[in-house]
Amino acid sequence: MNPRPFAATFAAAAVAALAVTSLSSPAQAAEDVYTPPATISASPGTILKQAPGTYALDALGGKADATVTKVQYVSTGAKGNKTAVTGTVIVPKAAWTKGGERPIISLSPGTQGLNDRCAPSKLVATAQLYDGNWLKQFYDAGYAVAMTDYEGLGTPGTHPYANNVALGQNALDVVRAAQNLGYSKTAPVFLQGFSEGGGATAGALELAPTYAPELRIKGGHATAPTVDLGAIAKNIEHGPYQTFMLFAVKMLDVTYPELGIRDLTNAAGQKLLDGADTDYGCLPESLPSGWLDTKTLTKEGKTITSYLSRADIAARLGQLKLGSKKIDVPFKVTSSWADDVIPNATVKQAAKDWCAKGSKISYSTLFAPTHVASGYEGSGQAVGFFNDLIAGKGFSSNCGWIF
């Protein structure tokens, strides 16, 4: 892979093979991609900046044989405002051999952290993105990938952690951005994500009919999606993943300032957000330090979930819960019975809720022993699922058999 922008034009045969044409504007300096303009008025998906990127296949310096472009694009933020979001578009140089145009996958990464250095477009350049297993399988199978960094990662502001609505919009708009780079607007689109990224994927699929009806979405796959933040908080409150609760508290504070979360204190007078304001770094380094902070905050009086159960806060969490809207494309959902972060029962219930709305859902329970392991098991299924849809194999919904 050479980190250079796409060629200005392609011959007709190349267009058919790569499903990509010219970029829409000159490349910028790489770090400048993360600096947004003072005001944004363009429509979602508009390219604000672009620069050559890097996709490292391993820590030894191996590079993908692909055209890689960092993008800064317009999306809709957690507060409904237009905001700048960054991401990466990766197009393999090898010819697509499965017929038709090369599909593009909107890959929504799992939790990386809240610091700007945790932006997936930065981590993928040094093979530190733990979603690299998913990305590598898509790359090996010949798919193009448009991967969002999400609002507030890389760019200024706070990342609205696990906000399925905001992140779903980011996941849809990165596909629009890839198309505005020159990628074919008639190529099939798929969406995939794990954990926080699974919530973003499911949120995007719920929103797509009204938010991005022009995208030719053919299917989606999510493993352990964050369908119910309240239930997740109860599940992880006394375990090693408590740091995620601080991320969620920060999201609620920034997204819904009227809740007054910034002023909440425990019995010892410590503010609930003291820990959430701390920079814990990127996963996995953020887990132990955040766990200690959470222990300090909760040892005197209330637990964090007791704050989240307050009626007005619980109502906001309920608005982010998934399963209330029909999904119009085949959607495969997986979750492990032994997931130690995302309660398996919540994912299964979301699948039932989608089915009740008339969605085409294929739900399956994995046997992976942990949350992380479920992601690796689910990623292999995603490639096969998308390959089957491309090949025209029939999709079997098991809505009548989810118990």
N, C-alpha and C positions, 0 to 999 in steps of 0.2 A: 504494500500500500504506500502510495506517495501522498502526503498531506497537501494536496493542491485542489483548487476549485474545479468543478466540472468544466469540460471543454465547452466552448461557445456553441457549437452545433454538433449534431450527430447525423450520420447517414441513416436512412430509413431502416436498414437492417439492425443497426445498433439501437435505435429507438425501440424496436420490437423486442430486442433481447434485454435491454436494461430498463425500459419504461421510464426514461428520464431524458430531459432535454437540457437547455442551458439554464444557468442561474440568472436571477433577475437583477443582481447588482454586484459591484466589485467587492472583493473580500476585504475584511478589516483585519487589523492586528488582533491576534487571538484573545488577549486579555480584555481588549476593548469591547468584546462581545458581551461582557457581563455588566457594562455600564449603560443603563437605559437613558433615553432622552428625558428632558424635563417634563414634557407633556406628551400624551399619546392620544391621538384622535382616530387612528386608522382602524379598520375592521379586524376582528379576530382572525389570526392566521397570517396577517401581513408580516413580511420580513422587515425587521428594523435594521439588523446587522447580520453579517455572516463572515465566517473565517474558516480556513482549513483546519481540520481536526485530526485526531489520532485515535485509532482503536487498537489497543495493545492486546494481543491474544494471550500473552502470559507475562510473568514478571521478568523473564529472561530477555525481553526486548522484541519478541516476535510481533510483527505487524500484520494486520488483515490486508488481503489483496482487495481493497475496496476504496471507493471514493467516500471520504468522510468529511462532513461539513458541520461545524458548530453554527447554530443559528440563535438569534434573539428575535422573538416573534411576539405579536400581540395576542393576549388571551384575556379572559374575563376572570377577575380576582375574586377572592372569598367574599368581598363586600359588594360585588356586582360592578366594580369599576374596571376600566380597561387598564391592563398592566403588562409590563414586559416580562416575558418568561424565556429562559434559554433551554436548549436541547441539542440533540445530535441526530443527524441523518446519515445513515450508513447504507451504501448501495454496493453489493459485491460486483466485482468486475467480471467474474465468470458468467457465462451465458445462462439464462434461465431455461431449464429443459423440461418443465412440467406442463407446458402448453399455455397459450394465452400470454397476457402480460404478467410481468413479475409482480406479485402482490407486495404490499407494504404492511408491516405490523407496527401498530402503536404499542410500544413496550413501556409499561408503567412500572418503574422500579419500586422495590420495597423500601422500608425505612432505612435511611442512611444517617440521619442526624439532623440538627437544625442549623449548623454552621455552614457558611457559604462554601467552605472547602469540601463539603460533603456533596456538592452538586455532582450528579452522575456523569455529566459531560467532562468533569475533571477527573473523576475516579476511573473512568473507562480508558483514559489515556495512559494510565499506569497499571492497568490490570488489577485495580483495587476494588472494583465494583463487585459486590458479592452476587449481584444478579448476572454476573458474567457467564454463568452456566446456561441461563436462558438465552442470552444474547448469542453465545457461541453456537448453540444448537440451531437457532434461526439462520445465522450466518452460514453455517455448514450446509443447511438445506437450501440455500440460495435466496432467501427472502431479503427484501430491503427492510430496514428498521428505522422508525422515527421515535426516538426516545426523549421524553420530556424530563427536564430537571425539576419541574413543578415551580409554582410561585414561591418566591422567597429563598430559593436555593441557588446560589450563584449571583443572583440579582439582589438589590437592597430590599429590606423588609423581612417580615417574619413568615416562615413557611407555615401555611395552615394545615398542620399535621393531621392526616387522616380525615380531612374534610372532603367527603366523597363527591360533593357537588363541585367544589372549586377544582379539585384535582381531575375530576372527570372532564371538565371543560378544558383544562390544560392538555389532557390526553387527546382530545379531539382536535384542538387547535394546532398541535404539532404536526398532525397529518396535513392539515390545510397549509401549514408552513412548508412542508416538504413539497407539496404540489406547487406552491408559489416559487419554490426553487427551480421548478421545471419537471418534477415527477408527474407521471401521467395521472390525470384526474379520472380516467376510466379504469385504472388498475384496481383489482380487489383490495379491500382494506380489512385487516383483522386487528383485534385488540387483545392484549394479554397482560396479566399482572399477577403478582404474588403479594399477599399480606396487605400493606398499605396500597401497593400497586394493584392488588386484586380489587380493593374497594374503589380505586380510581377507575379501573376497567369497568366494573359493574355500574358505577355511577355514570360513566360515559355512555354505556349502552342504554341506560334509562333515559339519558338526556338527548341522545342523538336524534330521535325523530323530530324534535322541535329546535334543538340547538344547532345541529349540523346535518340537516336532512339531505344535503347534496352529496355527502360522502357515501361511497358505495361499499358499505360495511357488510361483510359476508358472514361474520361469525366472531365469537369471543371465547376466551378461556381465562378462568380465574381460579387460583388456588388460595385457600384460606383468606378470602376477602374480609376486610374490616366492615362487616355489615352492621354491627351494633356496638358503638363505642362504650355505652354504659355497661353492657355485659362484659366487654373485654376488660374494662377497668376493674370490675369485681374479680375477674379471673386472675389478673396479674398483680393485684395489690400486695400480696404477701410473698411474691416470688422475685426472681432475678430480673424480670422485665419491668419493674416498677418505674424505671426511667421513662418509659413510654407514656405513663400517666402525666408526667411533668410536661412532655411534649404536647399532649392533648389539652392540658390546662392552659398552656401558652396560646394554643390555637383558639380556644374559646375566648380568652381575654382579648385577643386582637380582633377576632371576627365579630364578637358580640360585646363591645365595651359596656353596653347598657346593663350587663349582668353584674358589674361591679366586682368581678373576680379579683382584680388587682388589690382590692381592699380587704379580702378575706384573710383572717388570721386563725391560728390554732390557739389552744388554751394558754400557751406560753407567749403569745403575742407575735409569733413568727408569721410572716406573710406567706401565703400559699405559693406566691410567685417568686419567692426568693430563690428557690431551687430552679424553677423554670427559666429564670433569667441567666442561669449559669451556662457557660459554654462547656459542654461535656465532650466535644469532639465528635468524630464519626464512629459508627459501630465497627467493632465491638467495644472499643475503649470507653464509650459513653455509659455502658451498662453498670459497671461497679460503682463509679462515682455518683451517678444519679440514684442508684439504689441507696447509698448512704445518706444522701440528701433527703430522700423520701422518708427514710427511717427517722431522721431528725424532725421532720415536719409533722409526723404522725404520732410520735411517742407521747405527746401531751394532748390528750383529748381526741378530737375528731380524726377519722380516717379521710383520705382524699375522696373515696367513693361516697362518704356521707355528704360532702360538699356537692358532688355531682348529682346526688339524688334530690337536691332542692328543686322545687317544682319548676321554676323558670329555667334553671339550667338543664334539667331533665327534658324539658320541652324542646330546647334547642338541639340537644343530642338526638331527640326523636326525629327532628327534621332532617338529620343527616343519615338516619337509618335507611337501609336499602330494602327493597322488596315491594314498594308501593306503586311501582310503575311497570307497565308491560315492556318487555324487551322483544324487539321485532326480528331478531336474527337468531340462528342456533347458538346456544350458549352452554358451554360445558363448565361445570362448577365442581371442584374437588375440595375436600377437607379431611384432615386426619382425625380419627377417633381419639388419638392421644395428643392432640395439639395442646401445648402448654401456654399458648398466648391467645389464640382465637378459639373460643368455645365451639366445638363441632356442632352442637345443637343450634347455635345461632345461624350458621351457614346453611344447615339443612332446612331451618325454618324459612330463611330467605328464599331458598329454592322453591319451597312449597308456596310461598307468597307470590313469586313470579309465575309459577304454574297457574295459580288461581286467577291471575290477570290474563291468561291466555298465551303466555310465553312458551317457547320451545326450549325446554331445559333438559340437560342430561347431568344428573347429579350422581357422584360416586364418593364413597368413603374410602380414604386411603388408610394404609396400615403403618405409615411412617411413625416412629416413636416420639418425634418432637415437631415443633413448629418449623424449624429450619429444615429438617429432613423432609417434611411434607412438600416444601418448595422444590427440592431437587426431584422428588418423585413426580410432582405435577408438571414440571417443565418438559419432561420427556413426552408426556401425554399431549401437551399442547401442539408440538410439532406434528405428531401423527394425526391429531384432530384436524388441523388446518390442511394437511396434505389430503386427507380424505374428502374434505369439503371441496378442495380444488379439483380433485379427481371426479367429483360428481357422485360420490358414494352417498347413499341415503343416510339422513340423520335421524336417529331414533331418540325421541324424547321419552324419558322414563317418569314423567310427571305422575302417572297413575301408580307408581311403585316406590314412592319415597315415603318411608315410614319413620 
